[in-house]
Amino acid sequence: MRSIADFTVAIELSPNYVSARYHRGIIYYNRGDTSEAIADFDRARTIQDLNLEKLIDRDETGFYAEGLALYYTGRLAAAISMLEIALSIAQHLGNSSFQAHILQRLQQFKIDRK
């Protein structure tokens, strides 16, 4: 799949590019490649825990992808918090179509929490 290859190149060029790892992990997860997805999620979290991440590389899509990763790994409350950050950034940047998508996911996650 082309998107996996593209994110892999981005990771090879910048190994601490957290958003690329989350995005690639989401693609793997949606394809049913759970072990590859979890490996990307775990490596992204390790990079964050070691403070190796460059926050300049993060945008609303990166926070959204991290929120999905948290959701897929059973961390619902953290996923909701991350999507709220993504929504705030999307609102600040005027990304209205993505705002609507994030809001849909937030509603789904909050229903799942009940």
Phi, psi and chi 1 to 4 in degrees:
 res  aa     phi    psi   chi1   chi2   chi3   chi4
   1 MET       -  134.2  176.5  176.5  -98.3      -
   2 ARG   -62.1  -40.5  178.1   74.6 -173.7  166.1
   3 SER   -66.0  -36.6   54.7      -      -      -
   4 ILE   -63.5  -43.0  -71.8  175.8      -      -
   5 ALA   -62.1  -41.6      -      -      -      -
   6 ASP   -64.1  -45.2  -70.4  -16.0      -      -
   7 PHE   -66.8  -34.3  -76.9  119.9      -      -
   8 THR   -63.1  -42.8  -60.4      -      -      -
   9 VAL   -62.0  -43.7  168.6      -      -      -
  10 ALA   -60.1  -40.6      -      -      -      -
  11 ILE   -68.7  -39.4  -68.8  165.5      -      -
  12 GLU   -63.4  -38.3  -71.7  170.0   -6.5      -
  13 LEU   -73.0  -32.9  -67.9  171.9      -      -
  14 SER  -140.9   86.5 -177.5      -      -      -
  15 PRO   -57.0  -23.0  -23.6   33.5      -      -
  16 ASN   -97.6   19.1  -64.7  -30.0      -      -
  17 TYR   -78.5   89.0 -168.7    4.0      -      -
  18 VAL   -59.2  -46.2  168.9      -      -      -
  19 SER   -60.0  -39.6  -69.0      -      -      -
  20 ALA   -62.6  -38.7      -      -      -      -
  21 ARG   -66.5  -42.1  -71.1 -173.7 -175.3  -82.3
  22 TYR   -65.1  -44.4  -79.9  125.2      -      -
  23 HIS   -61.7  -46.2  -76.9  -69.0      -      -
  24 ARG   -64.0  -39.1 -172.6  175.8   69.3  176.1
  25 GLY   -61.2  -40.2      -      -      -      -
  26 ILE   -61.9  -42.8  -63.1  -60.3      -      -
  27 ILE   -62.8  -46.5  -64.8  165.7      -      -
  28 TYR   -57.7  -45.5  -80.8  135.4      -      -
  29 TYR   -60.2  -45.9 -171.8   89.9      -      -
  30 ASN   -67.2  -23.6  -71.0  -28.7      -      -
  31 ARG   -83.8   -8.6  -72.7 -179.8   42.2  173.7
  32 GLY    91.4    7.1      -      -      -      -
  33 ASP   -90.5   70.4  -62.5  -33.4      -      -
  34 THR   -61.9  -41.2  -52.8      -      -      -
  35 SER   -63.9  -39.8   62.2      -      -      -
  36 GLU   -66.9  -39.4  -70.7   88.9   -9.9      -
  37 ALA   -61.8  -49.3      -      -      -      -
  38 ILE   -62.5  -37.8  -62.3  -60.2      -      -
  39 ALA   -61.4  -43.3      -      -      -      -
  40 ASP   -65.7  -44.1  -87.5  -14.9      -      -
  41 PHE   -60.9  -45.2  -60.9  159.2      -      -
  42 ASP   -64.2  -42.0  -72.8  -13.7      -      -
  43 ARG   -66.2  -40.1 -177.6   62.0 -172.7  143.0
  44 ALA   -61.1  -44.5      -      -      -      -
  45 ARG   -63.7  -40.3  178.4   60.7   52.8 -160.7
  46 THR   -61.9  -43.9  -62.1      -      -      -
  47 ILE   -58.9  -42.5  -69.5  166.1      -      -
  48 GLN   -67.0  -43.5  -70.4  172.8  -54.4      -
  49 ASP   -62.5  -31.9  -70.1  -14.8      -      -
  50 LEU   -87.9    4.4  -65.1  173.2      -      -
  51 ASN    56.8   38.3  -66.9  -41.9      -      -
  52 LEU   -97.2   -7.6  -60.6  173.6      -      -
  53 GLU   -73.0  142.1  172.0 -174.3   25.1      -
  54 LYS   -99.2  106.3  -65.0  177.4 -172.6  172.6
  55 LEU   -62.6  -19.5  -73.5  175.5      -      -
  56 ILE   -61.4  -25.1 -168.7   96.3      -      -
  57 ASP   -78.9   -5.4  -68.0  -24.9      -      -
  58 ARG   -95.1  139.8  -59.5  -67.4  -64.5  -85.1
  59 ASP  -138.0 -172.9   62.4    5.3      -      -
  60 GLU   -60.9  -32.4   70.2  -87.7   30.8      -
  61 THR   -70.5  -33.5   65.5      -      -      -
  62 GLY   -68.2  -42.5      -      -      -      -
  63 PHE   -67.1  -36.3  -72.6  104.8      -      -
  64 TYR   -62.0  -47.1  175.0   78.2      -      -
  65 ALA   -61.9  -39.5      -      -      -      -
  66 GLU   -64.2  -39.2 -176.7  175.1   -5.1      -
  67 GLY   -60.8  -42.8      -      -      -      -
  68 LEU   -63.6  -41.9  -70.4 -177.0      -      -
  69 ALA   -59.7  -43.1      -      -      -      -
  70 LEU   -63.3  -40.9  -70.0  164.3      -      -
  71 TYR   -62.5  -46.8  178.3   76.9      -      -
  72 TYR   -65.5  -21.9  -66.8  152.6      -      -
  73 THR  -103.0   16.1   56.1      -      -      -
  74 GLY    82.4   17.3      -      -      -      -
  75 ARG  -107.9   69.5  -61.2  179.2   58.7 -156.8
  76 LEU   -61.0  -46.7 -174.9   55.3      -      -
  77 ALA   -62.3  -42.5      -      -      -      -
  78 ALA   -66.1  -36.7      -      -      -      -
  79 ALA   -61.9  -43.8      -      -      -      -
  80 ILE   -62.2  -44.5  -69.7  169.7      -      -
  81 SER   -59.9  -42.8  -65.5      -      -      -
  82 MET   -66.8  -39.9 -159.4   55.6   59.2      -
  83 LEU   -67.1  -32.4  -72.3 -170.7      -      -
  84 GLU   -65.4  -36.6  -71.7  171.6  -17.3      -
  85 ILE   -65.0  -46.1  -68.3  168.9      -      -
  86 ALA   -58.7  -42.3      -      -      -      -
  87 LEU   -63.4  -43.5  179.0   61.1      -      -
  88 SER   -60.2  -43.0  176.0      -      -      -
  89 ILE   -67.6  -42.6  -65.1  168.2      -      -
  90 ALA   -60.8  -39.6      -      -      -      -
  91 GLN   -65.3  -43.6  -70.7  169.0  -27.0      -
  92 HIS   -62.1  -37.8  178.0   74.3      -      -
  93 LEU   -86.8   -5.2  -63.5  176.2      -      -
  94 GLY    74.3   26.8      -      -      -      -
  95 ASN   -86.6   77.9 -170.4  -16.6      -      -
  96 SER   -68.1  -36.5   58.4      -      -      -
  97 SER   -67.9  -37.3   62.3      -      -      -
  98 PHE   -72.9  -32.5 -163.5   48.3      -      -
  99 GLN   -57.3  -46.1  -73.6  176.8   50.3      -
 100 ALA   -61.6  -40.8      -      -      -      -
 101 HIS   -65.3  -44.3 -178.1   75.3      -      -
 102 ILE   -62.6  -42.5  -64.6  169.1      -      -
 103 LEU   -60.0  -39.0  -78.8  169.8      -      -
 104 GLN   -61.2  -46.1  -74.6  179.3  -43.4      -
 105 ARG   -63.7  -42.5  -76.5  -67.2 -173.6  148.5
 106 LEU   -59.5  -43.0  -89.4  169.9      -      -
 107 GLN   -61.5  -43.2  -70.8  171.3  -13.9      -
 108 GLN   -61.2  -46.2  173.3 -165.8   -9.1      -
 109 PHE   -64.4  -39.4  -70.6    3.2      -      -
 110 LYS   -68.7  -33.7  -71.4  176.9  179.6 -179.8
 111 ILE   -66.0  -43.4  -70.5  168.9      -      -
 112 ASP   -61.7  -30.1  -69.5  -10.4      -      -
 113 ARG   -70.7  -27.0 -176.4  169.5   54.9 -179.5
 114 LYS   -73.1      -  -67.7 -179.9 -178.1  179.2
